[in-house]
Amino acid sequence: MTGIVTAPSVSALIRSHTESKPAKNAAAFVTDPGREDGTQWLTRGELDRRARAIALRLAAHTEPGDRALLLYPAGLTFLTAFFGCLYAGVVAVPSSLPGRYHHERHRVGRIAADAGIATVLTDAATEPDIRAWTAEADLADLPLLVTDDGADPDPAAWTMPPTDHETLAVLQYTSGSTGDPKGVMISHGNILHNSAHLVDRLELDEDAPVGGWIPHFHDMGLMGSILPPLLVGSATVLMSPSTFLKRPHLWLHMIDRFDLRASAAPDFAYDLCSRRVTEAQSQGLDLSRWRHAIDGSEPVRAAVLDRFHRRFAGNGLRADAPTPCYGMAETTLFVSGAVGTAPRVAQVAADHLARHAFRPARPGEPHRTLVSCGPPTGADLRIVDPNDRQVLPDGGVGEIWVRGPVVGHGYWNREATNPAEFHATTADGDGGYLRTGDLGALFDGELYITGRLKDVLILRGRNLYPGDIEDELRTQFPALAGLVGACFTVPADEPDGVDALVVTHEVRGVREAEQLAELAAEMRLMVAREFGAPVGGLLLLRPGSVRRTTSGKVQRSAMRELFRTGALEPSFADYPEDRLRPVLPATASRGAA
């Protein structure tokens, strides 16, 4: 850990590893782990040589501190471009590709505008699409560098620009689950501290590869799967997200074949593997060497972890391999993790949780199941009442505040709000904290996440967590299993009125109007019975209709806006509260839209 933290910069540490063992493999991109031609490798020397050449090309168009937008498909060309930026002193701005849909293209355009980019980097295969997008986004005048076109200058002419722990390395744009994406300013020091802590907690070394299919533009991918193994002198092994989604068993076979010590994914991925990987596909699979099946980025569900372990225990998966973690782009990545122990699950009294208190439920008492994300070791953490800023004792549910060298330097171009969000002070004068916006509790020294501050539903004086409602619906109704829902409230029309709860959920395998109506009625009854909340509107949607971020988080605010503007197209809709009813075509009835 010390060697990583004391390095002058990320660039200097990569160069040091290159000089010591240039022929050692640094990165692999896997299309099929079962095929001899299914893996492409990049050595340390090749990565360094290409990065130096790209840095020289960047120097012709940029100055140190300028921002470069990186638009790449999954693959090794992103890695050479990313380190090319760092070698040039240019701030890397990784992003998803613009895509086909308007909201995807618009999001990348907002990132480009917010970052004030000086250039765009891409590869030859993607260049035509990127040129079309830059014209559409009024960015056609910016230099567009195709970094794998073979037009590389002599890398021997490169010299490293002045770089230290405070030098800005990355603008890591957030997923935008509650609003527009914001660029977290991540320095070389932030990356070194985050990587060092992950290396220490996961017991990584130069012979312990790490990897997975998480996108390279996502913090869990870049800051978790790519940089820590490279900075400790090991290798990163990568796969396309689309490959995983089409054939999830290939991820597990990649872990086996390349002996990955750790591999991370959001909760839905473990659920997907449990449901879709067949016995034939798992034949011969050995997961006994997979020490850390990291589960993060979205709420961790106990049932998913249990199902995943039971499904693959016969393939050697250890009981202590599932590793629930908590982190975010604003902290570079890692804050806490249940490392090296079987996941700890708590049954929490539902009534107390509704009053923001964490108390284990008594036998037979209504409860909610929460998974521990382990002790907070990646940063100094407090649970704080978001209203009066009092630090809460053990068992109090409040906003999670963190501070430490992994916390980013603020949001780019948000100077007016950064002090309040990144340098908050508690009521007793203790300062320098990041306000995460997440709600949670410390209990017996471990962190439990209960929800998002902006997502909490306040109905008739009670605090309800939308994820709890959505999870319970999926548990009780097979037609919803494996799909996505979004619960939110719509404000009352009158000052003294009551907000209305709206439940939206994707459904599969139910097409007849009568069956949809029966399912909707049973869902409303369940929510009223289990959560004591009447449903004002319930919409059943086609799979893929619920808006999510690039990392899979439900965008409840976006869904609320789509609902209020009538932009959702439900397969079936019920509006017990008539004021929620949109203006429907003359042929529509009360139960269907």
Protein Blocks (a to p, Z undefined) as FASTA:
>chain_A
ZZmmmpmbfklmmmmmmmmmmmbcfbdcdfblkbfklcccddfklmmmmmmmmmmmmmmm
mcehiacdddddedjklmmmmmmmmmnopacdddddebjbfklmmmmmmmmmmnopabdc
ddfklmmmmmmmmmmnopmmpccddfknopaccfklpccddddfklcfbdcddehlnbcc
ddddddfklmmmmmmmmmmmnopafklccddjbdfkbmklmmmmmmmmmmnopacddddf
klmmmmmmlmmmmmmmnopabdcddfklmmmmmmmmcfklmgoiacklmmblcdehiacd
fklmmmmmmmmmmnopafklpccddddfklopambdcehiacddddddfklmmnopacdd
dehiacdddddebjafkbccddddfklopacdehiacddddedjklcgbjehilmmmmmm
mmcccfkopghiacehpacddeehiacdfbdfklpcceehiacdfklmmmmmmmmmmklg
oiacdddddddfbfklccddddddddehiabfklmmmmmmmmmmmmmmmnopacfbdcdd
dehkaccdfkopacfklmmmmmmnopaccfbdcdfblmlpccddfkbcfkbZZ
